[in-house]
């Protein structure tokens, strides 16, 4: 049986000055959410975009990370947004109400315009 930590891969890139894109691929649940939280907490760029295009499962622990990341960014004068959530991840954001709290964009192009 694979290690539960292997169900989420988190990568960070800086495509332009002042912008960080954190990409999550896999499942964000109680066991993997702390990894995402740590990755987001290390980002210091003024704009932080979390790419959820590759997320297949988003549990309550993941929602907590998103709400906290948004609150931390706002209190530090930064911009945080979620990009590309689809399928179950998108539905979880909408049903939970988190989509109303955390800026969400369908694509990176939309996030750049936002």
Protein Blocks (a to p, Z undefined) as FASTA:
>chain_A
ZZfklmpccddddfbghiacdddedjddfklmmmmmmmmmmpcbfbdcddfklpcbdcfk
lmmmmmmmmmmmmmnopacddehiahjlmmmmmmnommmmpccdfbfklmmmZZ
